[in-house]
Amino acid sequence: MEELEMRGGGVLRLRQEGPRVHMEAERPEDGQGLYKVWLHGDQGGKLLLGTLVPEGKQLRLRRVLTVSTLERAGCWPQFRPAAVLAFSFQEQEGNGWYCERQPGRLVSDPVLRERLSGSMLCRRGGDGFSLAAPFRTDSPVLLAPLFCLARVERWNGRPHLVWSFSREGVPRLPFREEE
């Protein structure tokens, strides 16, 4: 089994069995956000291996790829692995969005608070805040009672429903955002 250090922290272990390459990426969980593992071929190729997921105090990713897939991507036999922070849980300069782990604590309405059990994107402003969730046509809307108050914004290339709230956690009408 070969072990390569990943740029960005952690290691990538690989083992070739005939035409298949078994890969396991691992890095310490640092609470900073979501990491993606990329392979950078020495001939300029680039391949997204996937997103590291929490397992205990580590982040891990396991993949089995064929040698031909890696060759087509320009990432075989020589490549360098990298663990790249793809989404920060901290507030970021410029766009202001961060991962709010308990968005329910920000809103005043008990029905909405109950629906907000998981993490959401949040952006704070001088007179309130906004919450955002990915918009998908094949799954229920997170805040269905407020669907008509949402606007659509692109974040990281994907559509998100965005709701605005006053500082007290009261939903705002979309037209007020423009004023």
HUTA-V203859 format. One record per backbone hydrogen bond with DSSP energy under -0.5 kcal/mol. NH is the residue of the N-H (numbers start at 1). CO is the residue of the C=O. If there is no record, write none. Layout:
BEGIN
{{NH:CO} {NH:CO}}
END
This chain:
BEGIN
{{2:14} {4:12} {6:10} {7:81} {9:6} {11:26} {12:4} {13:24} {14:2} {15:22} {17:20} {20:17} {21:65} {22:15} {22:20} {23:21} {23:63} {24:13} {25:61} {26:11} {27:59} {29:57} {30:28} {34:87} {36:84} {37:50} {38:36} {38:82} {39:47} {40:80} {41:39} {41:45} {42:78} {43:74} {44:41} {45:74} {46:73} {47:39} {49:37} {49:47} {50:37} {52:35} {53:60} {55:58} {58:55} {59:27} {60:53} {61:25} {63:23} {65:21} {67:19} {70:66} {71:67} {72:68} {73:69} {74:71} {75:70} {79:77} {80:40} {82:38} {83:7} {84:36} {84:82} {86:34} {86:84} {87:34} {89:32} {90:32} {92:97} {95:93} {96:92} {98:122} {100:98} {100:120} {101:99} {103:100} {103:118} {104:116} {105:102} {106:103} {107:103} {107:104} {108:169} {109:169} {113:109} {114:110} {115:111} {116:112} {117:115} {120:100} {121:132} {122:98} {123:130} {125:128} {128:125} {129:165} {130:123} {131:163} {132:121} {133:161} {135:159} {136:134} {139:136} {144:141} {144:142} {146:143} {147:144} {149:146} {150:147} {151:162} {153:160} {155:158} {158:155} {160:153} {161:133} {162:151} {163:131} {165:129} {166:170} {167:127} {169:166} {172:164} {176:173} {177:173} {177:174} {178:174} {178:175} {179:175}}
END
